């Protein structure tokens, strides 16, 4: 069956276009259109992925709020939700936040090794902007577990601190103080105060003042007085 007039005109237009611009241009246009379609498909899949991860995280938070985390059954249920979110959405920020939630619950339960595992997973999967926060919390857990040397190693890495500069240096000061590195601790607290801005926490100021006072006014030598040719410590 012969093509009707409209179809013949369309075919002829295509032929003329190919003759005028060459097959290379035609292929480029086809690939461009295909790329646009592929990008839109990828965009859609990414949106669905984020929505799915968001729903899973909301379910996790609701479970934490609704049930006492001290109950063994609750902890297991929450752990299952966290593991599921991490497995199905490993590259999602929601998975990292879920890991941090689980770490917090582990700290509250006194299970520092479990908290450490969650923080290390979060470090491996988090965006750079969350790394300072995760390292600060990990360092605090290691310090609480009497592993201050390892805590200091966590905080010795040079990274962009974003808005966590003051908390970073305060935590570092706490660790150094536990290691009896007084001068370095004082320096860390001073940096923390300097980077806080106008709203410096009173507790941070007290930490700095305590070490500064100890440096400026050392333990005074006991006064003595002469009694019958011998020295006695004055009361």
Secondary structure, DSSP 8 states (H G I E B T S, - for coil): ----HHHHHHHHHHHHHHHHHHHHHHHHHHHHHHHHHHHHHHHHHHHHHHHHHHHHHHHHHHHHHHS-TTSHHHHHHHHHHHHHHHHH-TTSHHHHHHHHHHHHHHHHTT-HHHHHHHHHHHHHHS-HHHHHHHHHHHHHHHHHTT-HHHHHHHH-S----GGGHHHHHHHHHHHHHHTT-HHHHHHHHHHHHHHH-S---HHHHHHHHHHHHHHHS------EEEETTEEEE--
